[in-house]
Structures are given as C-alpha cells and as structure tokens.
C-alpha cells in the first residue's frame, strides 16, 4: 500500500508539472513576465525560460518582448547554457540594434563567451569570440554604461591569449627548439606588448638568442627589456643574473 501511495503521489506531481506548463498558454503578458521574473530571482531557470519563451512566442508584438528576450537569454546564462545564452543575446542585439536592451544584450554575448573561455593551455576560440563581441559593444555603443566592464573583460582575456603564446614559446625553449620559440615570443611582443607576458617573452628571447649564439640580438632584447619594462619581475631576474655573472 505504501508503495502504491508513493507511485500515485509521484504521478500527481508529474501531472501537476505538465498542467503548469500547459497553463502558460492561457497567461497574459503581465502574468508571464511576472512569473518569469520571480523564477529568475529564485534561480528556477527552467521555469523562467518557459515563461519568457512563451511570452516571446505568443505575444511577439508586446512592448516588453525585448525585456522578455533579454531575460530569456539571462536565464540560459544562469543555467550555464552559455552557447544558447550567447545566441539569444546576439539575436536580440541584432533584431533591435537601437532598442533599450541592445547594448546590454551585446555585453551579454561578451559575458557568455567569456564564461566559455577555458584555461590558458586549451583552445581559445571562445576567448577570441568574447573579445570580438566586447569590441563590437564599444564600437557600436561607445556611451554605454557597459563599456567599462567590456574593456576590463577585453584586458583580462587578452592577457590570457598572451599567456598562451608565451607558454607555447617556453614549450619550444625547453626542448631546445629555439627558432620555433622565438616565433611565439615575437607574437607576444607584437600583438600583446602591454600584457604582463611581454616582459617575460623578452627575457626568454634573451635566453633563446644566447643559446643560438646571436649575441647582438640577445643584447638588443636585453636592452629593450630593461628600457620598456624596468619594474617587471623579468627585468629584475635579468639584472640579478647579470650581476651574478659579472
């Protein structure tokens, strides 16, 4: 008997969920938006998605549809479905480029791809996408309140790209493939000269050139490191090494 009771209770619960979702079709925009917002606040992402999705499908001409679409994207973000969130943010920004939510949606794309950005050693396709979308926000909406945050994200993710190039160069340096290592160190210096990795790339260049016997190139890299990054840990390491060898 107890087993039957629990089976019946579970069946009723499932039926209630199904009925609840079907009930959305009968709700007006106000009720859908309110339901979705409350679900978002409670981090009930599936309920929020269902409400906002229903509003956008059933009432596409409602004055609050842009808000609903933004919140739909934000709910996917909260659910950690970042690719879907990025797509929803991007469509909203493209469909309403002069709308109230356009710049916030554009920054949402940046945030979503930024959340997908992996550790330095892995492929950085999502990192590059995040940077590109942040730059788009700044280009299209230079007066947006999200420009400062987008600039910060660009800086953080650009540093990650610089670190990846540096790690690749150091990989070859450790394996005595000095010519190959120099390609990556030069990439850091040309593409990311303001990054924290740039000074270390110059120090590694000094070491690679010395191993190759390129005395003048090593001297040039050494002087550049001390001139352009005098306070960096790499410059201090170089100075200490030079003093120890003198």
C-alpha atoms as one frame of an Amber mdcrd trajectory, in Angstrom:
protein
   0.000   0.000   0.000   2.779   2.390   0.894   4.471   1.724  -2.442   1.242
   2.490  -4.310   0.883   5.714  -2.346   4.294   6.966  -3.410   3.721   5.979
  -7.036   0.415   7.847  -7.050   1.998  10.888  -5.410   4.764  10.945  -7.997
   2.263  10.649 -10.823   0.239  13.547  -9.458   3.371  15.639  -9.107   4.342
  14.967 -12.714   0.847  15.735 -13.886   0.934  18.992 -11.960   4.150  19.998
 -13.698   2.690  19.198 -17.092  -0.500  21.080 -16.274   1.563  24.049 -15.063
   3.439  24.275 -18.337   0.248  23.939 -20.353  -1.292  26.668 -18.202   1.281
  29.128 -19.559  -0.621  29.279 -22.837  -3.531  30.904 -21.030  -1.488  33.551
 -19.218  -1.393  37.178 -20.327   1.931  39.014 -20.875   1.877  40.632 -17.423
   1.478  37.283 -15.715   4.122  35.600 -17.873   6.650  38.334 -17.244   5.937
  38.320 -13.528   6.169  34.545 -13.348   9.431  34.552 -15.279  10.985  37.295
 -13.164  10.077  35.534  -9.926  11.506  32.275 -11.250  14.728  34.090 -12.193
  15.051  35.556  -8.706  14.596  32.068  -7.246  17.139  30.627  -9.752  14.452
  28.338 -11.138  15.895  28.653 -14.596  13.685  26.144 -16.414  10.524  27.848
 -15.142  11.909  31.237 -16.113  12.845  30.010 -19.592   9.384  28.514 -20.095
   7.650  31.759 -19.119   9.813  34.112 -21.170   9.811  31.774 -24.149   6.025
  31.586 -24.058   5.744  35.374 -23.911   8.008  35.884 -26.905   6.186  33.253
 -28.957   2.626  34.122 -28.028   2.950  37.923 -27.779   5.764  38.942 -30.202
   4.414  42.488 -30.566   4.132  43.164 -26.840   6.003  46.275 -25.714   8.028
  44.209 -23.217   9.142  41.500 -25.594  12.713  42.849 -25.659  12.870  42.620
 -21.877  11.471  39.097 -22.026  14.021  38.066 -24.642  16.849  39.535 -22.613
  15.673  37.702 -19.507  15.324  34.520 -21.541  18.990  34.802 -22.519  19.942
  35.643 -18.942  18.095  32.549 -17.726  20.074  30.350 -20.092  23.204  32.045
 -18.756  22.115  31.293 -15.204  21.588  27.681 -16.216  25.180  27.643 -17.533
  23.993  27.021 -21.091  26.350  29.686 -22.348  26.261  28.901 -26.074  22.467
  29.172 -26.109  22.635  32.315 -23.990  25.117  33.893 -26.405  22.833  33.097
 -29.327  19.803  34.628 -27.622  21.716  37.768 -26.606  23.119  38.128 -30.113
  19.743  37.777 -31.825  18.214  40.355 -29.521  21.009  42.842 -30.218  20.737
  42.288 -33.966  16.936  42.405 -34.077  16.734  45.628 -32.061  20.061  47.463
 -32.605  18.590  50.752 -31.356  16.454  49.189 -28.657  16.682  49.774 -24.921
  18.304  46.398 -24.326  20.688  46.367 -27.296  23.925  47.363 -25.562  23.199
  45.192 -22.539  22.474  42.257 -24.850  25.703  42.880 -26.760  27.600  42.782
 -23.484  25.670  39.613 -22.653  27.225  37.918 -25.689  30.640  39.004 -24.452
  29.893  37.636 -20.972  28.588  34.326 -22.299  31.621  33.647 -24.480  33.847
  34.862 -21.670  32.270  32.249 -19.400  33.176  29.626 -22.015  36.799  30.780
 -22.166  38.889  27.801 -20.997  42.181  27.559 -19.122  45.194  29.006 -20.900
  46.539  25.726 -22.258  43.369  24.895 -24.222  41.957  26.236 -27.486  40.976
  29.890 -27.115  38.304  30.213 -29.804  35.673  31.269 -27.282  38.113  33.733
 -25.748  38.623  35.402 -29.117  34.842  35.485 -29.690  34.325  37.170 -26.323
  36.916  39.811 -27.132  35.399  40.454 -30.563  31.904  40.913 -29.137  33.165
  43.212 -26.382  34.886  45.298 -29.042  31.630  45.384 -31.004  29.840  46.762
 -27.963  32.421  49.510 -27.595  32.307  50.325 -31.314  28.521  50.395 -31.633
  27.661  51.861 -28.242  30.620  53.990 -27.086  28.490  55.769 -24.485  27.069
  52.590 -22.998  27.466  52.083 -19.231  28.795  48.610 -20.076  31.850  49.914
 -21.941  33.985  49.950 -18.788  33.111  46.334 -17.998  33.681  45.306 -21.606
  37.098  46.987 -21.563  38.004  45.100 -18.402  36.930  41.796 -19.960  38.992
  42.539 -23.066  42.029  43.217 -20.891  41.634  40.025 -18.872  41.062  37.811
 -21.901  43.821  39.440 -23.953  46.196  38.631 -21.115  45.094  35.015 -21.407
  45.935  34.969 -25.126  49.327  36.486 -24.390  49.990  33.845 -21.744  49.055
  31.090 -24.174  51.545  32.366 -26.774  54.198  32.689 -24.066  53.607  29.129
 -22.872  53.952  27.861 -26.438  57.270  29.669 -26.801  58.549  28.322 -23.494
  57.492  24.827 -24.522  59.839  25.024 -27.508  62.524  26.776 -25.472  62.649
  23.877 -23.004  63.020  21.478 -25.909  65.887  23.485 -27.413  63.816  24.403
 -30.494  64.995  27.988 -30.206  63.935  29.249 -33.618  60.408  27.978 -33.033
  60.302  29.501 -29.556  61.274  32.904 -30.936  58.241  32.907 -33.250  55.914
  32.785 -30.242  57.899  35.275 -28.185  57.703  37.719 -31.080  53.951  37.094
 -31.293  53.605  38.146 -27.654  55.652  41.286 -28.207  53.893  42.334 -31.406
  50.305  41.509 -30.512  50.298  41.938 -26.730  53.026  44.474 -25.862  51.083
  45.803 -22.858  50.498  42.392 -21.327  52.295  41.033 -18.289  53.637  38.288
 -20.552  55.594  40.732 -22.727  58.460  41.252 -20.293  58.857  37.522 -19.757
  58.821  36.984 -23.508  61.791  39.370 -23.836  63.685  37.580 -21.089  63.028
  34.279 -22.843  64.182  35.836 -26.103  67.480  36.765 -24.459  67.934  33.142
 -23.423  66.998  31.783 -26.848  69.318  34.166 -28.692  72.170  33.337 -26.336
  71.663  29.626 -26.969  71.744  30.285 -30.707  74.870  32.404 -30.361  73.119
  35.541 -31.672  74.983  37.968 -29.452  73.684  41.206 -30.951  70.051  40.022
 -30.903  70.414  38.940 -27.287  71.873  42.320 -26.390  69.033  44.142 -28.175
  66.377  42.076 -26.358  68.151  42.659 -23.042  68.270  46.414 -23.530  64.640
  46.545 -24.608  63.541  44.602 -21.532  65.369  46.982 -19.183  64.149  50.031
 -21.102  60.470  49.191 -21.598  59.740  47.001 -18.572  62.224  48.150 -15.913
  59.993  47.287 -12.945  58.928  43.856 -14.167  59.955  40.616 -12.418  61.650
  39.603 -15.685  63.830  42.732 -15.634  64.775  42.081 -12.019  65.662  38.490
 -12.894  67.819  39.683 -15.769  69.573  42.253 -13.583  70.248  39.679 -10.871
  71.602  37.192 -13.407  73.859  39.808 -14.970  75.198  40.803 -11.564  75.878
  37.194 -10.636  77.790  36.617 -13.866  79.876  39.795 -13.578
